[in-house]
Amino acid sequence: MNIAYPAPLKPGDRIAVPAPSSGVEPKLHPRLDLGLQHLRDLGFLVEEGRCLRTQWRDASAPATQRAEELMGFLLRDDIAAVIPPWGGELAIEVLDLLDWPALRAAKPKWYLGYSDNSTLMLPLTLTLGWATAHGPCLMDLVPAQGDGEFVQNYFANL
């Protein structure tokens, strides 16, 4: 199988931030906003998914909505990369809802993440031949707030 490597990211590229598994609950929106702003400060255009700032049961939204959001981003030629906020437990619910023939015809784009995102990255690579990147999720890319401060603030607000 030949692997398709999307172009390296550069300022001006559009990065989509969907929530195909867990969303970001309101008390963590300040950290999310720091991560989104960091991408903007690097010169990227950032587009939030509709499910990003929600949490429904154990996921950001029902599986059909998460799949629709992800498909929309993966099919768009103006999206250079997809970086979810983090993993979760229910990305597997999205797999059967994706239109794999349509994705096969789409322009490859970077998908960055780990944890439950691996559930999506593996078939993107093995089925479509898209290179994906096992690495930090958006909530890990917050330079202005160290993990110690995050943990302290998180538990202080429970």
N, C-alpha and C positions, 0 to 999 in steps of 0.2 A: 504494500500500500504506500502510495506517495502521500506525504503529509504536507498540507498547505499552510505555510507560515504567513499570517497577516503582516502587513507593513509595521515596522516599529512605530510606537506611539510618538506623536509630536504635538507641541502646542497648537491649539486650534482644532484638534481631533475631538470628536464627541464620545463621551463615555456614558453608557447607560447604567443605572443603578436600580435593578429590579430586586424583588424579594421572592425568589422561587421556592423558598423554604420558610424560615422564620422572618418576621418583620421586626420593626423597631418600635417598641412601645414608647409612649410619650415621655416617661421619665428619662429615657436615653436619647431623646432628640437633640439635646445640647452636644453630646459626643458625636452623633451623626452629622450635625451641622458643621462641626469642626472638620470632620473627614471630607465632607462635600466641599467646604471652603478650601481645604488644602489642595484638592484637585483643581479647583478654579484658580488658585494662586499659582499653580504650575502651568496655567495657560490652557487647560482643557475646558471644553464645553460639557456641562454635566446635565443629564436629564434623569430625573427621578421617576421611578415607576409608581403607578397608582397604589400598589400594595405595600410600598416601602415603609410607610409610617403607620401601619396598622398591624394588629395582631388579632387573629380569629382562631379560637381554640388553640391548637399547638402549631399553627402556621400563620403566615401573614394574611391569608385569605383562603377561600375555598380553592381546591385544586384547579378547577376550570379557569378561574380568574388569574391564578398564578401562571398557568400555562399560556393563556392568551397574552398576558403581559410579556412573558419571556419570548414567545414567538414573534410578537410585534417588534421587539428589539433585535432579535437574531435575523430577521428578514430585511431589516432596513440597511441600505447601502451606506447611509451617512453615519452609522454607528461603527466606531473603530474598536471598541472594547466593552465588555460587560463585566461589572464588578459588583456582586451582591454585598450586602452589609456584613453578612456572616452566614454560617450554615444553618443547621437546625436538624430536623429529623424526618421531614416529609417531602423532600424533593422527588423521591421515588414516585409519588402520586402524579407528578407532572409528566413523567416519561411517556406513558401511553397516550397522552393528550397532545403531544407535539406532532406536527406534520413533517415527518422525516423526509418525504419526497420534496416538499417545498424547501426545506432547509438544505437539501443536497444541491439545489440550484442557487442558493443564496451565496453572497460574497462572505468568505470566512472572516471572522473577527476574533479578537482575543477574548478569552473567558478566563478570569483570574479568580482564584479562591482555593479553599480547602474544606475539610470537614464534609458536610452534606453536599457541598458543591461538586465533590468528586463523583457523586451519583450522576450528575449531568455532564461533567467533563469527559468521563470515560466514553459514553456513546458519541459525544461530539467528535472525539478523536477517532474512535474505532469504526463508527458508522459513516461519518462524513469526511474523515481525514483532516479535520481542523486541528492545528496545534492549539493546545490550551496550556495554561501556566498554573501549576500548583504553587500557590503563594498566598500572601496576605489578603484578607477580605477588607472591605472598606473600613470597618470599625477598628481594624488594626493599623490603619494609616493615619492616625491622629498624632501629629508631631507636637502639638501644643499641650498635650495632656498625657503624662506617663501612666503606666498601668497602676502604679501604687496610688496615685491621685484618683484615677478612675474607680478603683476598687473601694477606696475610702468613701468617695462621693456616692457610689452606688449603694453601698450598705447603709450609709447614713440616711438615705431617702426611702428605705423600705417601709 
